[in-house]
Amino acid sequence: MLPNIEDIERRRKSLGLTQKSLAILANVSQSTIAKIESKKVSPSYAIAKKIFDILESLEKKSQITAKQILTPKVIFIQKSDRVEKAARLMREYGYSQLPIFDRNRVIGSISERTILDQISKGKELSDLLEQKVKDIMEEAFPTVTERESLPVVLALLQNNHAVLVTRKGKIVGIITKADLLKAANFR
């Protein structure tokens, strides 16, 4: 038995979905979702089931938190360290990015792409490796609390290499795109 059709709008909104995004996920038109929500049409069983299956799947994903998928050991570099050290740490730990700290405060980030961009701009590798990371750093990774939901983390990772996770203002972990594979274990 399916849930009440009138629950579609409430559940969609609680997930932060637009009618259009739900329509795309359910492979129906946006106008179909609008008509169902405004009670102008009663969907077929197949369409209603498809919509509820999508909503249920997204609700399960939204219950996964940052704490469940973070990597607790954060490898970082200080702003005064040389680019050579950052490259060595990335190679040694198999990471493609590192947060940059000024003592205990995150101030930026460095990635393989940052280094490659500098080389492609004509900077000599030997000179680049001697530079301090603060001189070529990019924006700091965004931070979330360990209670943040998976959809929020996913959204942040669309435009960032990583997300830092905090507890009471202290960094307790990092999430990269590779860590998202852990979320599959929670289904």
Secondary structure, 3 states (H helix, E strand, C coil): CCCCCCHHHHHHHHCCCCHHHHHHHHCCCHHHHHHHHCCCCCCCHHHHHHHHHHHHHHHHHHCCEHHHHCECCCCCEECCCEHHHHHHHHHHHCCCEEEEEECCEEEEEEEHHHHHHHHHCCCCHHHHHHCEHHHCCECCCCEEECCCEHHHHHHHHCCCCEEEEEECCEEEEEEEHHHHHHHHHHC
